[in-house]
Every structure is written in C-alpha cells, then in structure tokens.
Amino acid sequence: NDFGSGDIPISAADKENWNNKGIEFAQLPFVLSAVSFFHNIPGVPTGEMGLNMTACLLSRVFSADITEWDHPDIKAINPGLNV
C-alpha cells in the first residue's frame, strides 16, 4: 500500500486515466489537511495562555454569527479574556 497527501484535488480525467490503468485510490484531501486559525487581538497573549476556540465557535466567527471577541460564548471558554 502507498500513501500520499495533498491539498489539490485530482482531476476527474486523471482519476479515470489511473483507474483505467488499474490504479485505484481514495482521495480525502480535506481529511488529511491541517487548518490553522491566526488572530491578532491586542492585549491577548499567544500560546497556551492565549485565546481558546472550538471548531463550532470558529465556524460562527467565519459565518459572521459572532462578530466581537467579547461575545459571551467566546468568553465562556476564555474566562480570563479581557478585550
């Protein structure tokens, strides 16, 4: 078995070409990718003492459901957050 990873999807034409040659594979690009969230909030330290976020909170920030760093749901998991 071989293993590879990448962020660029294999085109349908390439997949068909490889399958026709007997090369079978599964493509799961997002499952194998890392996602980082960078922020710069004045007065908030970085590292372990910095901002804690969950995937659910982050999705709410990206969808503009949460628009302020002092939102009650963010403060609930960051009790020492002072913004």
NORMOMO-V74496 format. One record per helix or strand. SS is the DSSP state (helix for helix, strand for strand). FROM is the first residue (numbers start at 1). LEN is the number of residues. If there is no record, write none. Layout:
ss=SS from=FROM len=LEN
ss=SS from=FROM len=LEN
This chain:
ss=helix from=12 len=9
ss=helix from=47 len=3
ss=helix from=55 len=8
ss=helix from=72 len=6
